[in-house]
């Protein structure tokens, strides 16, 4: 079993102030695959001190030199990508092909997007009467990342922080810390100055709260549940530090009657099931025009039943287990709520798929006739569960149901009428709207409205979040 008890602080691996062993569980076997140590406020103090001492020198480093180090980091990431994939497979249950190609692969992809944005980033702009607007690094940043897309979120936080001249302390999820520790090795190999990047493992109570409230941390960037994000904001309030949040979602996927149903319903189901449904922007509410409702349900059923569940170490395009016992129990409870509240179970349901007697595997599940008063319409499941709801076919009703959520991260819609697609997209209260499955370009802004958080990650917007604005008049 892997033993990784040390933290990366001030350019070296160091022992925790007080050892507190914690087992990392392989979700496919329910057995420990690694042991780490959980940190404490004392470890946070050491990391913050290192980051504070390194800040002035790193902030004054020419942008071209910071860029060169990040580019070097990207080369190392490309070369050692399989290590990231293996770690992600073990810690959060992504099947090996998906772990390497998608989970780990998104790291270099985001890095390249940030470099493109950085090359056109305006550090200074002229203002009136010879005055100058200057962007400067905000300072020492606390970064908290989740377990569901660990490499993705590390890249979206650490890379813009480093490029803009900030120093940082990363706390990955204690459930999935192994990929972050591999990433710290990449940082070390790239040759970043000591203290610029630091990593402290720990849970929310022991490390997350200490970071949020720390007087020498200037900014907190958090990705995770809406409940935990609110706690970070409360913890940061006394020091009035900047807080950016990327939180939950309950994204609508609207199917108008004129859509290419076979294509878009199928793709919507597959997108919902990707990563075993553990994605904050997953299209988990399919809102379907009444005229094509039963036809769409039939297509969705076929698509869901084509999704294979398999072992994480086997190659292929199957999905793996949920991340933990707690997540498995939550998903099972929400499936049971759908049955209890009277939704129509189309396929799947409670329990493990056939052939599995251990591991946190869940059945790809679809419910139809899910009304807005049902739990499945309201709550983020974070599992392979799709809720289908009918609407009368009008744009107004589609928008009303689509926006009927406390979240606002992403939205999806399908129609053969381009003008209608544009109208509806502009009325949906979400940070990312995709029409007819159109993809998002490298360096796009990632983030949402309302309880999906604030701030934007990725590209120029992600860089801006880590800067302060100053006007100089002389």
N, C-alpha and C positions, 0 to 999 in steps of 0.2 A: 504493500500500500504506500502511496505517496505521502511524504511528510514535508509540509511547507509551513513551518511555524513562524518564520521570520517576516519582518516588514521591511520595505525599501524606504529608507529615510536618509536624506543628505548624501545620496550617491552610493549607498552600500546597504547590504542586507544586515539587519540588526535584530537582536532578540527582543521580544515584547517585555514591557516593564514588569508585568505580572502574567506569567503563562496561564492561558485558559483554553485548553484543547477543545476543538469543535470538529466533529466529523462531517465531511462533505459526502453526501449520499448520491450514489449512482441511481437515477430514477428507474433504470431498466431492470435493476436487480434488487433494489431496496437495501443494498449493502454499502458500507462505507468504502469509498475509493480513495480518499485522502483525509489527512488531518491537518488542520490549520490551527492557529491561535487567534482568539478574539482579542481585539485591542481594548484600550481604556482611554480615559481622558488624558492620562499621563503620556500615552503614545501619541495622541493627537497634539499635545503641547510640543513634543519633540519635533513632529513633522511640520507644524506651523512655524516653529522657530527656525527650522532649516529653510522653509519656503520664504519666510520674511527676510532672512539674511541674504538669500540669493536674489531677491526681487530687484533691487536697484540695478545690480550688474546686468541681469537678464533683460530688464526693461530698456536699458541703455545700449544693449547689443544691437548693432545695425540690423534692420529687417532682413537684409540679404543673407546675413549669417544665420539668423533664426530659420529662415526658409531652407537654407542648405542642410541644416541639421534635421529638419522635418522631412526633407526629401530623402536624406540618408535613412531615416526611420522607415520611410515607405519601402525602400529597397530591401531592408532587413525583413520587414513584414512580408513582402512578396516571397522572399527566399525561405522564410521559416513559417509559411502559412499553414502547413500541415500540423505544426505544433499547436497553433491556435485552434484548429479544427478538432484535433484530438482532445484538447482540454475542454472545449465546448461540448463535445459529445459526452464526455464523462460527467460533467457537472450539471448539465441541464437536460440531457436526454435527446439532443438532436441527432438523427441518424447520420452516419459518418459522411455520406456524400453531401447532404444538406449542410452539415456542420462545416465542412471545408469550403464548399462552393458559395454558400449564401451567408451563413453565420460569420465565418471568418473572412470570407471574401468581401463583405461590405466594408471592412476596415480600410483596405487600400483604396477602395472606390471612393469613400468619403474623403480620404486624405488627398487624393488627386483633385477632388472637387474644391477642397479648401485651398490648395495651391493655386488653382486657376483663379479663384476669387481673390486670393492674396496678391496676385500679380497685378490686379487692377484696383486694389484697395487704396482709397484716398486718405492718407494720414493727415494731410493738411489741405485746407481750402481757403481761398481768399474771401474775405467778407468786406463790409463797407469801410471806406476811408482808411485803407491800409491795414485793417484788422485781419486776424487769421483765426480760423477754426481749426483746432488740433484735436486729433484722437490719440488717447494714451491708454496703456493697459490699466485695467481697473485695480489690479493688485494681486493679493493672495486669494486663491479660489478653492473652495471646497466642492468636490465633485462626487456625487453619489449616483451609482449606476445600478440597474436592475439585473435580474437573472434571465429574463426571457430573450433578449438580444444583447448579450453582454459586450461583445466586441463592437457592435454597431454603436452602442451608447458611449463606450470608452472613446471611440474615434470622434464622435460628435461633440465631446466635451474636452478631452485632453488636447487634441490637435489645434483647435482654434485658440485655446488658452495659451499654448506654447507659441504659436505664430504671432499672437498679438503682444507677447512680452510679459504675460502673467506667469506666476508660479502656482503650483497646485498640489493639493492633497486629494488622492483618489481613494474613496471607500467603495469597493465593489460589493455586490450582494454577498453576504456570508454563505448563501446557498450555492452561488456560482462564482467563486473567487479565483479559480485556477487560470482562466484565460487572462485575467488582469495581471496575475503574477508572471505569466509568459510575456505579456506586453511590457512589464517593468524590465524584464531582461532585454527586450528590444531597445528600450530607452537607454539602458546602461551601455549596450553595445554601440549605439549610435553616438555616444559621447556627449550627452547633454551635461551642462555644468551641475555640480552637486547642489541639491536642494531645489532645483527647478521643478522636478517631478518627484513626488513622494506617494507611497502607498501604505495604507493602514487597513488591515482587515478588521471587521467587527460588525456588530449588529446595530440597530438603530438606537437602542437605549444606551449602549456603551460608547459608541463612536459617533454615530449620526447626530445625536443630540449635542455632544461636545463640540462637533464641528459647527453646527447651526448657530450655537450661542457664542462661539469663540470671538473675542474682541479683536483678534489679529487676523481674522478671515474677513475679506472685503466683499466676497460674493459667494453665494451658494447656488449651484446648478444641480437640480435633482430630477431624476426620472424614476417613476414608480407609481404606486397607487395614489388616487386622489386623497385618501385618508392620510397617508404618510406625508404627502406633499403639504397638506395643511399643517401638520406638526412641524415640518421644516420651517414653514413661514412663521409660525408662532415662536419657534425657538430663535429665529433670526430677528424678531421684531425689536427686541431691546437694543440691539446694536445697529438697527436701521441699515443693514447691509442689503445689497441687491440680491433678489432671489428670482431665479428663472426655473420654471416647472414644466415638465412634459409628463402628463398624467394619463388618466384613463380615457376610454372611448366606448361608444356604442353606435358605431357608424352605420348609417342607412345605405341601402343599395336599392335604388328605385328602378323598377322595370316598367316602362310604359308599354302599352299594347303594341306599338309599332317597332319595338326593339327586336333585334336578332336573338330570339330567346334561346335557341339551342346553344349558341356561342356564349352569350353573356350570363345566362343563368348558370350554365356549367362552370364558367370561369369564376363566377361569384362564389359558388360552393367551394371550389378548390382553393380559392384565396382565403375563405373563412377557415378552412381546415389546415392551411399551411402552418407549420410550426406548432402543430397540435392545437391550433386556435389561440396560442399564447402571444398575440400581437395586439398592441393597443389600437392600431388602425384597421383591424380586421373588419370586413363588411358583414357584421353579425345580424343585422336586421334587413331582411329582404322584403321590400315593400312593393307589391305586385298589383298591376291593374286588374280589376275584377274580370274583365273580358278574357284574360289569358291566365287567370289564376290557377286553375286546376292543371292546365297544360304545363305551367311553370313548375308546379309542385312535382309533377311526374318527371320532368327533366332533372330537377334538383335531387330527387330520390335516386335516380340512376347515377348521377354524378357522385353523390355521397357514398353509394355502395361500391363505387369504383376505387375509393380511397383505401389503400392498404395500410394496415398497421403492422409494424415489424420491429425487429430487434435493431438497436442503435448501431451495432457493429456490422450489420449486413448492408451491402451496397444496394442502391435502388432509390426510388422516389417515394417510398412509404413515409408515413409519419411515425413518430416515436411516442414515448410516454409523456404524461404531464410531469412537472418538475419535482413534485414532492407529495407526501401523504396529505399535507394540509390542502394543497391545490386539488388533489384528486377528490378529497372529501367535499370541498366546496363545489366542484363541478357536478359531482353525483347529487349533492343536495339541490342544486339548481335544476338538474334534469328531473328530479322527483317533484320539484315545485311546478314544473311545466305540466306534468301528468296530473298532479293534484288540482291545479287551477283550471284544467279542462282544455288545454291546448291539444291539438291532434298530433300524436306521435307518428311521423311518417316513416322514419327508419332510425335504427340505433336504439338508444335507451340506456337504462342504468347498467352498471357492471362493466367488467372487462370484456374485450372482444373474445370470440371463440379461440381457444388455443393458448390463452394466457392465464396463468394462475398466480403470477407474481409480477411486480413492476407496476408503475402507476399508469397503466394503459387504460384509455377510455375509448368508447365506441363513437365513431362519427355519427352525429345525431342531428336530425332535422325535426322541428315542430312546425306545423301549420296552424292557421286560425289563432295566431297569437295576437291578442288585443292589447291596446295601450295600457290597460290597467293590470296586466300580468307582469310578474316578476321578470320573466324572460325578455320582455320588451324594455324593461327599465335598467336592470342590473348587468354590469359587465361580467360575463361568465368566465372568460379567459380559458376556454377549452373548446373542443371541436363540436360546437353546438350552434346551429343556425335557426333563427326564428323567422317565420314567413307570415306576413300580414297583408291582407287585401286593402286596396283603396279604389275609389270610384273612377279612376282614370284621368282625373283632371290635374292640372298643374298645381292648383291651389291646395288640393287635398294631399298631393305628393309632398309638397313643401311643408305643410302643416305637420304631417306625420314624421317626415324626415327631421324636422327641427324639434320634435317633441321628445327632448332628452336634456339632461343637465350637462351633457358633454358637447363637444364640437370639434373633434380632432380631424376626422375625415368624412367624406361622403362620396357616394358613387351613384351614377345614373346611366341608364341606357335608353336610347331613342334613335330612330333613323332621321329625325328632324333636327338638323344642326341648330337652327334658331331656337327651337324649344330647349335643346340641351344647354345652350348658352344662357337663356333666361332663367331656367331652373337652377343652374350652377351658381348664378349670382345671388339667388335668394336663399340658398342653403347656408346656414350659419356654421361653417366648418372651415378649418384652416387649409384643408387640401381637398379639392373636388376633382374627381376623375370622371370624364364622360366617355362612355363606350370603351372602357378599359385602357384608355390612353395612359402611357407610363409617365413617370416624373423624371426630369432630366438631372444629370449630375450637378450637385450644388444647389438643389432646390431647398426652399424653406420648409422645415418640418416643425409643426406645432399646431395648436388649436385654440378654440374659443372656450369661454366659460370654464367649467370644471375640468376641461382637458389641459388647462395650464396657461402659461404666459411665456413670452419670449419665443424665439424661433431658432432652431438648430439647423446647421448646414449652410454652406456657401457664405456669401457676404453677410447675411443676416446673423449667422452663427459667429462670425468675427466681430460684428458690431456689438453683440451682447457682452463681450468681454472687454469692452473699452469704455472709457469716460470721455466726455466732450468738454473741451476747454476753449475759451476765446481769449486771445492775446491782443491787446490794443496798445500800440506804441507809436 
